[in-house]
Each structure stands twice: as C-alpha cells, then as structure tokens.
C-alpha cells in the first residue's frame, strides 16, 4: 500500500490546525477567567465608591437641614 505525499501533507495540516485551535482555546479560557476576576474587583470598588458617595450626600443633606432651621 502506497500513501500519497499530498494526503500526508493535508492530514498533517489538518492535525496542526486542530492542535492550534485547542491550544488557543486553553489560553482564551485562562484569559476569560482573569477578565472575570478583574470585573468582580472593579464592581467591588465601584460599590465602595457609591456607598461612600451616599454617606457624603446624606451628611450634606443633614447639614443643609440644620441650616434651614
């Protein structure tokens, strides 16, 4: 049985592409997890800032209410 060189080259190219796709997906999954973790940290920081702003606005409202009296 003789195997044609063209078929070997095509099979090797297909195999190489499949390996490359799987390897890329591995790194895409890792990057996705890192982005998700960063997103959670940003949301946590924004929540802290919003809470601080709410406290400051409440304090300003109290001072304004006192001045009106």
N, C-alpha and C positions, 0 to 999 in steps of 0.2 A: 504494500500500500504506500503510495507516494502522496505526501502532503504538499500542497501548493504553497509557495512562499507568500503569495498575496493573501491567502486565507490566514496564515500565521500572523502577518503584519496587521490585518484587520482585527483579528481576535486580541492581539496584544494592545492595540489602540483602544478597543472597547474596554478591556480589563483595566487599562491605565486610567481611562476616564471614570469608570466606576469607582476605583480606589480613590481617585482625586475628589470625587463628589462626596464619598463617605467621610474622607478626612476633613473636607471643608465643613460638612455638617457638624462634625465634632466641635470644631472651633466656633462655629456660629452658635451652637448651644452654650458653650462656655461664655462667649461674649454676651449672649442674651441674659444669662444668669447675672453677670456683672452689672449690666444695664438695669435689670430689675432691682438689684440691691441698691444701686445708686438712686434710682427713682424713689424707693422707700425712704432713703435717708433725706432726700430733698423734700418729700412730703412731710416728714417729721420736722424738719427745720421750718418749713412754711407754717405748719400748725403752731409751732412755738412762737413764731413771729406774730401770727394772727392773735394768739392768746395774749401776748404782751401788748399788742395794739388795743385789744378790747379793754384790758385793765387800765391802760393810759387814758382811753376815751371815757371810761367810767369815772376815773379820777377827775378829769377835766369837767365832766358833767356835774359832779358833786361840787367842785369849786364854783362853777357858774351858778348853781342853785343857791349856794351860800351867799354869793354876791348879790343876787336878786332880792334876798330877804332884807 
